[in-house]
Amino acid sequence: MSHISCQQLVELVTSYLDGSLDPESTQLFEEHLAVCPGCETYVEQFRVTIARLGEVPVGSLSDDAQRRLLEAFRDLPR
């Protein structure tokens, strides 16, 4: 792979931010960010969201909120 698309970047953003991308993918990701202001903004917004939300303690969520979150994320690829 010699480049990544905006869609691929969106799919890889969490792996990039948590440092789990392989070196080649990281380089391609960063090369894309360098030439795509829209994706650069997207990644920055993602960083801000993570920083502001941090971690939500499970015990602070109602049973209904926990159930809805589990349903929403149940089918996501791991």
C-alpha positions as a Markdown table, in Angstrom:
| # | Residue | x | y | z |
|---|---|---|---|---|
| 1 | Met | 0.0 | 0.0 | 0.0 |
| 2 | Ser | 1.5 | 3.4 | -1.0 |
| 3 | His | -1.2 | 5.7 | 0.4 |
| 4 | Ile | -4.4 | 5.6 | 2.4 |
| 5 | Ser | -7.8 | 7.1 | 1.7 |
| 6 | Cys | -9.8 | 9.3 | 4.0 |
| 7 | Gln | -12.1 | 6.4 | 4.7 |
| 8 | Gln | -9.1 | 4.2 | 5.6 |
| 9 | Leu | -7.8 | 6.9 | 7.9 |
| 10 | Val | -11.2 | 7.0 | 9.7 |
| 11 | Glu | -11.1 | 3.3 | 10.2 |
| 12 | Leu | -7.5 | 3.4 | 11.6 |
| 13 | Val | -7.8 | 6.5 | 13.8 |
| 14 | Thr | -8.3 | 4.7 | 17.1 |
| 15 | Ser | -5.4 | 2.3 | 16.4 |
| 16 | Tyr | -3.2 | 5.3 | 15.5 |
| 17 | Leu | -4.1 | 7.2 | 18.6 |
| 18 | Asp | -3.5 | 4.3 | 20.9 |
| 19 | Gly | -0.2 | 3.5 | 19.2 |
| 20 | Ser | -1.1 | 0.1 | 17.9 |
| 21 | Leu | -0.5 | 0.7 | 14.2 |
| 22 | Asp | 2.5 | -0.9 | 12.6 |
| 23 | Pro | 5.3 | 1.5 | 11.5 |
| 24 | Glu | 4.4 | 1.4 | 7.8 |
| 25 | Ser | 0.7 | 2.2 | 8.5 |
| 26 | Thr | 1.7 | 4.9 | 10.9 |
| 27 | Gln | 3.8 | 6.5 | 8.3 |
| 28 | Leu | 1.1 | 6.3 | 5.7 |
| 29 | Phe | -1.4 | 7.7 | 8.2 |
| 30 | Glu | 0.8 | 10.7 | 9.0 |
| 31 | Glu | 1.6 | 11.3 | 5.3 |
| 32 | His | -2.1 | 11.5 | 4.7 |
| 33 | Leu | -2.6 | 13.9 | 7.6 |
| 34 | Ala | 0.1 | 16.1 | 6.2 |
| 35 | Val | -1.8 | 16.7 | 2.9 |
| 36 | Cys | -5.5 | 16.4 | 4.0 |
| 37 | Pro | -6.7 | 19.3 | 6.2 |
| 38 | Gly | -10.1 | 17.6 | 6.7 |
| 39 | Cys | -8.6 | 14.5 | 8.1 |
| 40 | Glu | -6.2 | 16.5 | 10.2 |
| 41 | Thr | -9.2 | 18.3 | 11.8 |
| 42 | Tyr | -11.0 | 15.0 | 12.3 |
| 43 | Val | -8.1 | 13.5 | 14.2 |
| 44 | Glu | -7.7 | 16.6 | 16.3 |
| 45 | Gln | -11.4 | 16.5 | 17.2 |
| 46 | Phe | -11.0 | 12.9 | 18.1 |
| 47 | Arg | -8.1 | 13.7 | 20.4 |
| 48 | Val | -10.0 | 16.5 | 22.1 |
| 49 | Thr | -13.0 | 14.3 | 22.6 |
| 50 | Ile | -10.9 | 11.6 | 24.2 |
| 51 | Ala | -9.1 | 14.2 | 26.4 |
| 52 | Arg | -12.4 | 15.7 | 27.6 |
| 53 | Leu | -14.2 | 12.4 | 28.2 |
| 54 | Gly | -11.4 | 10.4 | 29.7 |
| 55 | Glu | -12.8 | 7.3 | 31.2 |
| 56 | Val | -16.4 | 7.0 | 32.4 |
| 57 | Pro | -16.5 | 4.7 | 35.5 |
| 58 | Val | -19.0 | 1.9 | 34.8 |
| 59 | Gly | -20.6 | 2.3 | 38.2 |
| 60 | Ser | -21.5 | 5.9 | 37.2 |
| 61 | Leu | -23.8 | 4.6 | 34.4 |
| 62 | Ser | -27.3 | 3.6 | 34.9 |
| 63 | Asp | -28.2 | 0.0 | 34.0 |
| 64 | Asp | -30.1 | 1.3 | 31.0 |
| 65 | Ala | -27.1 | 3.3 | 29.8 |
| 66 | Gln | -24.8 | 0.3 | 30.2 |
| 67 | Arg | -27.2 | -1.9 | 28.3 |
| 68 | Arg | -27.5 | 0.6 | 25.4 |
| 69 | Leu | -23.8 | 1.0 | 25.2 |
| 70 | Leu | -23.2 | -2.7 | 25.1 |
| 71 | Glu | -25.8 | -3.1 | 22.3 |
| 72 | Ala | -24.3 | -0.2 | 20.3 |
| 73 | Phe | -20.8 | -1.6 | 20.4 |
| 74 | Arg | -21.5 | -5.4 | 20.4 |
| 75 | Asp | -21.2 | -5.8 | 16.7 |
| 76 | Leu | -18.0 | -3.7 | 16.2 |
| 77 | Pro | -14.9 | -5.6 | 14.9 |
| 78 | Arg | -12.4 | -6.2 | 17.6 |
